[in-house]
């Protein structure tokens, strides 16, 4: 049965990469995004192999279980083809690809997924991520060690824990079936889009209701405006939407669209090294790795060490700030205790040490000397001046001020 709806696919190298290692497929019932990895001449080969193997499933299914089984088997076959390709061309060792595939069967969507490309469902003005990233940071999020927002900027955000590659002939692939309905809009994309354009902006663009082709163009523009450090591949599928299916001809984009077919480059000279293969040529600014279990444990331990270091430095910084604040307060208080002024204490003139101001309940002055001069014995102008306090430059100056205030007594003959 032919799926009723409309769809579009687009792929772009981005602003940093020199070649496109992504591939995408948009057919009558089958839709795929594959993000290749493994260097200049590795990722493009891997994603192309995946697309050309999986597109053979484009013949229409009526039973979802059959479609799910065949998707899983085809992805396993792709892993076998990658292994055979590397056996013929050892310099491609370490290449791999993500695969996110969506097959429409009646009123259901059959999904197969491995890696960090994503499948989203936009329904009733709500965008939902359907697939789960098979990444190191996603494991940290799942364990509650970091938040999804922290994952977007984590230094290990590009580390893949599961990928379709040349090392595992029996890859662990997520497959599941879910109902779909008219009005649903599906988005398949490589991390070149979801890694730089957040879900809020993606949702807003999908909500415009433009045709899939124009919507894909708008999403690509957002990725390019954000710098597009990676290849960007987008497939949009509308279920029973207002946009009719223009053509039944499949659309293939990215490296798999090479009209010559999949080209495996000739062997390169030189010695290379890699994470897993002694003969692997170093990738051109790689963004993905498929770590071994030992490497995963090291990454987790490194993350713990980084967290401990952050806590230690935070505590050290806080202690330093508190210490500096305490020293500043002590210095300020010490300075106030070198100041003097003349004032009134109940009914007498008093020399105070400190300053007239207080900080809340903290007094910054204390009685240094009660002169026993009664306020009542002072002329009115002097009494008012004392009650309002008279500042002194030093203790000697304060004593001189008090001497000037003392009433003059005449000797009786």
C-alpha positions as CSV (number, residue, x, y, z in Angstrom):
1,X,0.0,0.0,0.0
2,X,1.3,3.4,-0.9
3,X,1.6,5.9,1.9
4,X,-0.7,8.9,1.4
5,X,1.1,12.1,2.2
6,X,3.9,14.3,1.1
7,X,7.6,14.4,1.9
8,X,10.9,16.1,1.1
9,X,14.7,15.5,1.7
10,X,17.6,17.9,1.7
11,X,21.3,17.6,2.6
12,X,24.1,20.2,2.9
13,X,27.8,20.0,3.6
14,X,27.5,22.8,6.2
15,X,30.0,25.6,6.7
16,X,32.9,23.7,8.1
17,X,33.2,20.2,6.5
18,X,34.9,19.8,3.2
19,X,32.7,16.9,2.1
20,X,29.2,15.5,2.9
21,X,29.3,12.2,4.8
22,X,25.5,12.3,5.4
23,X,23.0,10.5,3.2
24,X,19.2,10.6,3.1
25,X,16.4,8.7,1.4
26,X,12.9,9.8,0.8
27,X,10.6,7.3,-1.0
28,X,6.9,6.4,-1.2
29,X,6.8,4.5,2.2
30,X,10.5,4.5,3.4
31,X,12.4,7.4,4.8
32,X,16.1,7.3,6.1
33,X,18.8,9.5,7.4
34,X,22.4,8.2,7.8
35,X,25.2,10.2,9.2
36,X,28.6,8.7,8.3
37,X,31.8,8.9,10.2
38,X,35.4,7.8,9.7
39,X,37.3,10.5,7.9
40,X,37.3,12.1,4.5
41,X,36.8,8.8,2.6
42,X,35.0,6.7,5.1
43,X,31.8,8.2,6.5
44,X,30.5,8.9,3.0
45,X,31.0,5.3,2.0
46,X,29.4,4.0,5.1
47,X,26.3,6.1,4.8
48,X,26.0,5.4,1.1
49,X,26.2,1.6,1.7
50,X,23.4,1.9,4.3
51,X,21.1,3.9,2.1
52,X,21.6,1.6,-0.9
53,X,21.0,-1.5,1.1
54,X,17.9,-0.2,3.0
55,X,16.2,1.3,-0.1
56,X,15.6,-2.3,-1.3
57,X,12.8,-2.4,1.3
58,X,10.8,0.1,-0.7
59,X,8.2,-2.3,-2.0
60,X,5.3,-1.7,0.4
61,X,4.3,-3.7,3.5
62,X,0.9,-4.6,4.9
63,X,2.1,-6.2,8.1
64,X,4.1,-4.1,10.6
65,X,5.9,-7.0,12.1
66,X,7.3,-8.0,8.7
67,X,8.5,-4.5,8.1
68,X,10.2,-4.3,11.5
69,X,11.9,-7.7,11.0
70,X,13.1,-6.8,7.5
71,X,14.4,-3.4,8.7
72,X,16.4,-5.0,11.5
73,X,17.8,-7.7,9.1
74,X,18.7,-5.1,6.5
75,X,20.7,-3.1,9.0
76,X,22.5,-6.2,10.1
77,X,23.3,-6.9,6.4
78,X,24.6,-3.4,6.1
79,X,27.0,-4.1,9.0
80,X,28.2,-7.1,7.1
81,X,28.8,-5.1,4.0
82,X,30.8,-2.5,5.9
83,X,33.0,-5.3,7.3
84,X,33.5,-6.7,3.8
85,X,34.3,-3.3,2.5
86,X,37.0,-2.7,5.1
87,X,38.5,-6.1,4.4
88,X,39.0,-5.0,0.8
89,X,40.1,-1.5,1.7
90,X,41.8,-1.6,5.2
91,X,42.4,2.2,5.1
92,X,38.7,2.6,5.6
93,X,38.8,0.8,8.9
94,X,36.8,2.5,11.6
95,X,34.2,3.9,9.3
96,X,30.6,3.8,10.4
97,X,27.2,5.4,10.2
98,X,24.1,6.2,12.1
99,X,20.8,5.0,10.7
100,X,17.4,6.4,11.5
101,X,14.7,4.8,9.3
102,X,10.9,5.3,9.2
103,X,8.6,3.0,7.2
104,X,4.9,3.7,6.8
105,X,2.7,0.6,7.0
106,X,-1.0,1.3,6.9
107,X,-1.7,3.6,9.8
108,X,1.5,2.8,11.7
109,X,5.1,3.9,11.6
110,X,7.8,1.3,11.9
111,X,11.1,2.7,13.2
112,X,14.6,1.5,13.3
113,X,17.4,3.5,14.9
114,X,21.1,3.4,15.9
115,X,23.4,6.3,16.6
116,X,22.6,10.0,17.3
117,X,20.5,11.0,14.3
118,X,17.0,11.6,15.4
119,X,13.3,11.0,14.5
120,X,10.8,13.6,15.8
121,X,7.0,13.6,15.7
122,X,5.2,16.9,15.5
123,X,1.5,16.3,16.5
124,X,-1.1,18.7,17.9
125,X,1.5,21.6,18.0
126,X,3.8,19.5,20.2
127,X,7.3,18.2,19.1
128,X,8.4,14.9,20.6
129,X,11.7,13.2,20.1
130,X,10.9,9.6,19.3
131,X,14.3,8.0,19.2
132,X,16.9,8.0,21.9
133,X,20.5,9.1,21.2
134,X,23.0,6.3,21.6
135,X,25.6,8.7,23.0
136,X,27.8,9.0,26.1
137,X,26.1,12.2,27.3
138,X,22.7,10.6,26.9
139,X,23.8,7.9,29.3
140,X,24.8,10.7,31.7
141,X,21.4,12.3,31.3
142,X,19.6,9.0,31.8
143,X,21.5,8.4,35.0
144,X,20.6,11.9,36.3
145,X,24.3,13.1,36.4
146,X,23.7,15.9,33.9
147,X,20.7,17.8,32.6
148,X,19.7,17.8,28.9
149,X,20.8,21.4,28.6
150,X,24.2,20.5,30.0
151,X,24.4,17.6,27.5
152,X,24.2,20.1,24.6
153,X,27.5,21.7,25.6
154,X,29.2,18.7,27.2
155,X,32.8,18.2,25.8
156,X,31.9,14.5,25.1
157,X,28.6,15.2,23.4
158,X,29.8,13.7,20.1
159,X,30.9,10.3,21.5
160,X,28.7,7.5,20.1
161,X,28.2,4.4,22.2
162,X,26.3,2.5,19.5
163,X,26.8,2.9,15.7
164,X,26.5,0.8,12.6
165,X,30.2,0.1,11.8
166,X,32.8,-2.4,10.7
167,X,33.5,-3.9,14.1
168,X,30.2,-5.5,15.1
169,X,28.4,-7.9,12.7
170,X,25.3,-8.0,15.0
171,X,24.6,-4.4,15.9
172,X,22.1,-3.5,18.6
173,X,19.4,-1.6,16.9
174,X,16.3,0.0,18.4
175,X,13.1,-1.0,16.5
176,X,9.5,-0.3,17.5
177,X,6.1,0.3,16.0
178,X,3.8,3.2,16.8
179,X,0.5,4.4,15.4
180,X,0.4,7.5,13.3
181,X,-2.6,9.6,12.1
182,X,-3.5,12.2,9.5
183,X,-1.9,15.6,10.3
184,X,1.2,14.1,11.8
185,X,4.5,15.6,10.6
186,X,7.6,13.4,11.0
187,X,11.1,14.9,11.0
188,X,14.3,12.8,10.5
189,X,17.6,14.6,10.8
190,X,21.3,14.2,11.4
191,X,22.9,15.9,14.4
192,X,24.0,18.7,12.0
193,X,20.5,20.1,12.6
194,X,19.4,19.0,16.1
195,X,22.9,19.7,17.5
196,X,22.7,23.4,16.7
197,X,19.0,24.2,16.4
198,X,17.1,23.6,19.6
199,X,13.7,21.9,19.7
200,X,11.8,25.1,20.4
201,X,12.9,26.7,17.1
202,X,12.4,23.5,15.2
203,X,8.9,23.2,16.6
204,X,8.1,26.8,15.6
205,X,9.3,26.2,12.0
206,X,7.2,22.9,11.7
207,X,4.2,24.8,13.0
208,X,4.1,27.1,10.1
209,X,2.5,24.4,8.0
210,X,4.5,25.0,4.9
211,X,5.1,22.2,2.4
212,X,7.8,19.8,3.4
213,X,10.3,21.1,0.9
214,X,10.0,24.7,2.1
215,X,10.0,23.6,5.7
216,X,13.3,21.7,5.2
217,X,14.8,24.7,3.5
218,X,13.9,26.9,6.5
219,X,15.4,24.4,9.0
220,X,18.6,24.2,6.9
221,X,18.8,28.0,6.9
222,X,18.6,28.0,10.7
223,X,21.4,25.4,10.9
224,X,23.6,27.4,8.5
225,X,22.9,30.7,10.4
226,X,24.0,28.9,13.6
227,X,27.4,28.0,12.0
228,X,26.6,24.5,10.7
229,X,29.8,22.9,11.9
230,X,28.6,19.5,10.6
231,X,26.8,18.1,7.6
232,X,23.0,18.7,7.7
233,X,20.5,16.2,6.4
234,X,16.7,16.7,6.8
235,X,13.8,14.5,5.8
236,X,10.2,15.7,6.4
237,X,7.2,13.5,6.1
238,X,3.5,14.7,6.3
239,X,0.8,12.1,6.9
240,X,-2.3,12.7,5.0
241,X,-1.5,16.4,4.9
242,X,-2.7,19.2,2.6
243,X,0.4,18.8,0.3
244,X,-0.2,16.0,-2.3
245,X,2.6,13.6,-3.2
246,X,4.1,15.1,-6.3
247,X,6.1,12.2,-7.6
248,X,6.6,8.5,-6.6
249,X,10.3,8.8,-7.6
250,X,12.5,8.3,-4.6
251,X,14.8,11.2,-3.6
252,X,18.3,10.4,-2.5
253,X,20.5,13.2,-1.1
254,X,24.0,13.5,0.3
255,X,26.8,11.1,-0.5
256,X,24.5,8.3,-1.5
257,X,23.2,10.5,-4.4
258,X,26.5,10.0,-6.3
259,X,25.2,9.0,-9.8
260,X,28.2,6.8,-10.3
261,X,27.2,4.7,-7.3
262,X,29.3,4.1,-4.2
263,X,32.9,4.8,-5.0
264,X,35.5,3.2,-2.7
265,X,38.7,5.2,-3.1
266,X,42.0,3.6,-3.9
267,X,44.3,2.6,-1.1
268,X,46.2,5.5,0.4
269,X,49.8,5.4,1.2
270,X,51.2,6.2,4.6
271,X,50.8,4.8,8.0
272,X,47.8,5.8,10.2
273,X,46.7,5.1,13.7
274,X,43.4,5.2,15.4
275,X,41.4,4.3,18.5
276,X,40.8,0.7,17.5
277,X,42.6,-0.2,14.3
278,X,46.4,0.0,14.1
279,X,46.1,0.9,10.4
280,X,43.3,3.4,10.6
281,X,44.0,6.8,9.0
282,X,43.2,9.6,11.4
283,X,39.9,11.2,10.7
284,X,39.7,14.7,9.3
285,X,38.5,16.6,12.4
286,X,36.3,13.7,13.6
287,X,33.2,14.3,15.7
288,X,32.3,10.7,16.4
289,X,33.9,7.7,18.0
290,X,32.7,4.3,18.8
291,X,34.4,3.6,22.1
292,X,35.1,0.2,23.6
293,X,33.7,-0.7,27.0
294,X,37.0,0.1,28.6
295,X,37.0,3.5,27.0
296,X,33.5,4.1,28.2
297,X,34.6,3.4,31.8
298,X,37.5,5.8,31.4
299,X,35.2,8.5,30.0
300,X,32.9,8.0,33.0
301,X,35.8,8.2,35.4
302,X,37.2,11.2,33.7
303,X,33.7,12.9,34.0
304,X,33.8,12.1,37.7
305,X,37.3,13.6,38.1
306,X,36.1,16.7,36.2
307,X,33.1,17.0,38.5
308,X,35.3,16.6,41.6
309,X,37.8,19.2,40.3
310,X,34.9,21.6,39.6
311,X,33.6,21.1,43.2
312,X,37.1,21.6,44.7
313,X,37.7,24.8,42.7
314,X,34.3,26.0,43.6
315,X,35.0,25.5,47.3
316,X,38.5,27.0,47.0
317,X,37.1,30.0,45.2
318,X,34.3,30.4,47.7
319,X,36.7,30.2,50.6
320,X,39.0,32.7,48.9
321,X,36.2,35.1,48.4
322,X,35.0,34.8,52.0
323,X,38.5,35.2,53.3
324,X,39.1,38.3,51.2
325,X,35.7,39.7,52.4
326,X,36.6,38.9,56.0
327,X,40.1,40.6,55.6
328,X,38.4,43.6,54.1
329,X,35.9,43.8,56.9
330,X,38.6,43.5,59.5
331,X,40.7,46.2,57.8
332,X,37.8,48.5,57.7
333,X,36.9,47.9,61.3
334,X,40.5,48.4,62.4
335,X,40.6,51.7,60.6
336,X,37.4,52.9,62.4
337,X,39.1,52.2,65.7
338,X,41.8,54.8,64.9
339,X,39.1,57.5,64.6
340,X,37.7,59.7,67.5
341,X,34.9,62.1,68.0
342,X,33.3,64.0,70.9
343,X,29.7,63.4,71.7
344,X,27.1,63.0,74.5
345,X,26.3,60.0,76.7
346,X,23.2,60.7,78.6
347,X,24.1,63.9,80.5
348,X,27.9,64.2,80.1
349,X,30.4,64.9,77.4
350,X,32.2,61.8,76.2
351,X,35.2,61.0,73.9
352,X,34.3,58.1,71.6
353,X,36.7,55.9,69.7
354,X,35.4,54.8,66.3
355,X,33.0,56.5,63.8
356,X,29.5,57.8,64.3
357,X,27.8,55.2,61.9
358,X,26.6,51.8,62.9
359,X,26.0,48.7,60.6
360,X,22.7,47.3,61.7
361,X,23.3,45.9,65.3
362,X,27.0,46.3,65.0
363,X,28.4,49.4,66.7
364,X,31.4,51.0,65.2
365,X,32.3,53.1,68.2
366,X,32.7,52.8,72.0
367,X,33.3,55.1,74.9
368,X,37.0,56.0,75.3
369,X,36.7,58.6,78.1
370,X,33.8,60.1,80.1
371,X,34.9,63.6,80.8
372,X,32.3,64.2,83.5
373,X,31.5,67.6,82.0
374,X,27.8,68.0,82.4
375,X,25.8,69.0,79.3
376,X,23.7,71.3,81.4
377,X,26.9,73.4,82.2
378,X,27.5,74.1,78.6
379,X,26.2,77.1,76.6
380,X,23.3,76.1,74.4
381,X,25.3,76.3,71.1
382,X,28.1,74.0,72.5
383,X,25.5,71.5,73.9
384,X,23.9,71.3,70.5
385,X,27.3,70.8,68.8
386,X,28.2,68.0,71.2
387,X,24.8,66.2,70.9
388,X,25.3,66.3,67.1
389,X,28.9,65.0,67.6
390,X,32.2,66.8,66.8
391,X,34.7,64.9,64.7
392,X,38.4,64.8,65.7
393,X,41.5,64.1,63.7
394,X,43.1,62.1,66.5
395,X,42.8,61.4,70.2
396,X,44.9,64.5,71.0
397,X,42.5,66.6,68.9
398,X,39.5,65.2,70.8
399,X,41.2,66.0,74.1
400,X,41.8,69.6,72.9
401,X,38.1,69.9,71.9
402,X,37.0,68.7,75.3
403,X,39.4,71.2,77.0
404,X,37.8,74.0,75.1
405,X,34.4,72.8,76.3
406,X,35.3,72.8,80.0
407,X,33.5,75.6,81.9
408,X,35.9,78.3,83.2
409,X,35.7,78.5,87.1
410,X,36.7,81.7,88.9
411,X,38.6,81.5,92.2
412,X,36.6,82.9,95.1
413,X,38.7,85.4,97.3
